[in-house]
Amino acid sequence: MFTRMLKLRLLNAVAPAYFFTATAVTFILHFCLFMPTIFPGISLRGCTVLHTAVFLFLMLNALGNYIMTIRYPAESANETVVPVCSPDCPDKVDAHYLLNGRHFCKLCKKVILKRDHHCFFTGNCIGNKNMRYFIMFCIYTSCTCLYSLVLGVAFLTVEYSISFENPLTFLTLLPLSTGYFFMGVISGLQLFLVLMLYVWLGIGLVCAGFCCQQVLLVARGQTWCQMQRGQLVESRSPWRTNLSDVFGTRWALGLILPVQTVETCSGDMAAYEKQH
């Protein structure tokens, strides 16, 4: 158990560093390579401004919701003393289930209200207070990665004359590029760009899938912890109400700006405890 907890703590420190590194690399590649190469000259300045605006909109929303996820943690402000968990706690090593939807996270060392899961990329738990920001963070991260993937493909096509018309090109691009690099045929920059294509594709698809799962759980009034324990929650509220509880009444504003759209009060948790 000690070894596993050590691995989780190490992952909790490495994952945010990986996120910021990938973000910085994406930002540098976009402005130093992609834009000057794909849209050269003054005649295409309008396209450059448009694509730059779209990229900055996606990137800033992803970073903004990332910060909001950390700024509004799901911890309980009323519980400073950690309750004692039962010896037969069925939860995994990273968290203990207490009562009324509360968990004590060993990584955060705090009591979490309506805990869904612990996100290693943000370094904190996702619960009732920051679920909306986490979902929007996944959406905009997925869009940013997939948009960068398209620009990366366009850059490789323009700069290195790599054709992606064949659907199998993307499947064989990485192993062929690796072999060509060790044979001295292609440069390290080209291999790095090929690797980034797969990084963007992987992160984009994972975030999109995870976002769909979280929205489905929210609509059902359920959390990931409850689903892991096999606890099926029959919410008394319709799916529209469940979504409104997370996204707020100003949900449209929250789709385009990383701002607070839900007013959290102490009565929310009391009402939740009565229902459960």
Solvent accessible surface area in square Angstrom, and as a share of the most:
residue,aa,sasa,rsa
1,M,167,0.75
2,F,159,0.66
3,T,82,0.48
4,R,120,0.44
5,M,25,0.11
6,L,103,0.51
7,K,132,0.56
8,L,30,0.15
9,R,95,0.35
10,L,116,0.58
11,L,82,0.41
12,N,34,0.17
13,A,68,0.53
14,V,79,0.45
15,A,6,0.05
16,P,27,0.17
17,A,57,0.44
18,Y,96,0.37
19,F,21,0.09
20,F,104,0.43
21,T,81,0.47
22,A,19,0.14
23,T,22,0.13
24,A,51,0.39
25,V,36,0.21
26,T,9,0.05
27,F,89,0.37
28,I,98,0.50
29,L,12,0.06
30,H,2,0.01
31,F,68,0.29
32,C,85,0.51
33,L,43,0.21
34,F,3,0.01
35,M,9,0.04
36,P,72,0.45
37,T,34,0.20
38,I,27,0.14
39,F,32,0.13
40,P,75,0.47
41,G,60,0.57
42,I,132,0.67
43,S,108,0.69
44,L,68,0.34
45,R,144,0.53
46,G,54,0.52
47,C,56,0.33
48,T,34,0.20
49,V,93,0.53
50,L,112,0.56
51,H,50,0.22
52,T,26,0.15
53,A,56,0.43
54,V,56,0.32
55,F,1,0.00
56,L,58,0.29
57,F,87,0.36
58,L,21,0.11
59,M,10,0.04
60,L,108,0.54
61,N,6,0.03
62,A,5,0.04
63,L,46,0.23
64,G,14,0.13
65,N,0,0.00
66,Y,5,0.02
67,I,105,0.53
68,M,18,0.08
69,T,0,0.00
70,I,76,0.38
71,R,164,0.60
72,Y,59,0.22
73,P,44,0.28
74,A,1,0.01
75,E,46,0.20
76,S,13,0.08
77,A,85,0.66
78,N,133,0.68
79,E,51,0.23
80,T,125,0.72
81,V,123,0.71
82,V,66,0.38
83,P,44,0.28
84,V,147,0.84
85,C,26,0.16
86,S,61,0.39
87,P,145,0.91
88,D,117,0.61
89,C,23,0.14
90,P,105,0.66
91,D,30,0.16
92,K,114,0.48
93,V,12,0.07
94,D,28,0.14
95,A,2,0.02
96,H,47,0.21
97,Y,63,0.24
98,L,15,0.08
99,L,119,0.59
100,N,51,0.26
101,G,10,0.10
102,R,33,0.12
103,H,5,0.02
104,F,31,0.13
105,C,0,0.00
106,K,47,0.20
107,L,16,0.08
108,C,27,0.16
109,K,130,0.55
110,K,93,0.39
111,V,4,0.02
112,I,4,0.02
113,L,17,0.08
114,K,64,0.27
115,R,11,0.04
116,D,1,0.01
117,H,22,0.10
118,H,12,0.05
119,C,10,0.06
120,F,44,0.18
121,F,86,0.36
122,T,9,0.05
123,G,26,0.25
124,N,18,0.09
125,C,2,0.01
126,I,0,0.00
127,G,2,0.02
128,N,45,0.23
129,K,60,0.25
130,N,0,0.00
131,M,11,0.05
132,R,9,0.03
133,Y,8,0.03
134,F,7,0.03
135,I,1,0.00
136,M,3,0.01
137,F,10,0.04
138,C,5,0.03
139,I,56,0.29
140,Y,15,0.06
141,T,12,0.07
142,S,7,0.04
143,C,56,0.33
144,T,8,0.05
145,C,12,0.07
146,L,63,0.31
147,Y,40,0.15
148,S,2,0.01
149,L,24,0.12
150,V,96,0.55
151,L,8,0.04
152,G,2,0.02
153,V,36,0.21
154,A,32,0.25
155,F,4,0.02
156,L,1,0.01
157,T,61,0.35
158,V,87,0.50
159,E,90,0.41
160,Y,67,0.25
161,S,96,0.62
162,I,28,0.14
163,S,65,0.42
164,F,48,0.20
165,E,161,0.72
166,N,85,0.44
167,P,117,0.73
168,L,106,0.53
169,T,24,0.14
170,F,41,0.17
171,L,127,0.63
172,T,59,0.34
173,L,14,0.07
174,L,50,0.25
175,P,83,0.52
176,L,94,0.47
177,S,5,0.03
178,T,49,0.28
179,G,31,0.29
180,Y,90,0.34
181,F,74,0.31
182,F,159,0.66
183,M,133,0.59
184,G,63,0.61
185,V,101,0.58
186,I,28,0.14
187,S,59,0.38
188,G,39,0.37
189,L,80,0.40
190,Q,19,0.08
191,L,22,0.11
192,F,82,0.34
193,L,3,0.02
194,V,0,0.00
195,L,75,0.37
196,M,14,0.06
197,L,1,0.01
198,Y,57,0.22
199,V,45,0.26
200,W,6,0.02
201,L,50,0.25
202,G,32,0.31
203,I,42,0.21
204,G,0,0.00
205,L,104,0.52
206,V,106,0.61
207,C,19,0.11
208,A,37,0.28
209,G,43,0.42
210,F,64,0.27
211,C,12,0.07
212,C,91,0.54
213,Q,54,0.24
214,Q,1,0.00
215,V,50,0.28
216,L,103,0.51
217,L,3,0.02
218,V,12,0.07
219,A,20,0.16
220,R,103,0.38
221,G,30,0.28
222,Q,7,0.03
223,T,17,0.10
224,W,72,0.25
225,C,6,0.04
226,Q,12,0.05
227,M,70,0.31
228,Q,92,0.41
229,R,68,0.25
230,G,58,0.55
231,Q,69,0.31
232,L,138,0.69
233,V,29,0.17
234,E,161,0.72
235,S,44,0.29
236,R,202,0.74
237,S,40,0.26
238,P,88,0.55
239,W,134,0.47
240,R,170,0.62
241,T,57,0.33
242,N,15,0.08
243,L,38,0.19
244,S,48,0.31
245,D,91,0.47
246,V,27,0.16
247,F,28,0.12
248,G,7,0.07
249,T,121,0.70
250,R,116,0.42
251,W,141,0.49
252,A,57,0.44
253,L,63,0.31
254,G,2,0.02
255,L,69,0.34
256,I,92,0.47
257,L,83,0.41
258,P,35,0.22
259,V,52,0.30
260,Q,57,0.25
261,T,8,0.05
262,V,40,0.23
263,E,137,0.61
264,T,59,0.34
265,C,77,0.46
266,S,92,0.60
267,G,38,0.37
268,D,64,0.33
269,M,22,0.10
270,A,48,0.37
271,A,51,0.40
272,Y,23,0.09
273,E,62,0.28
274,K,176,0.75
275,Q,97,0.43
276,H,90,0.40
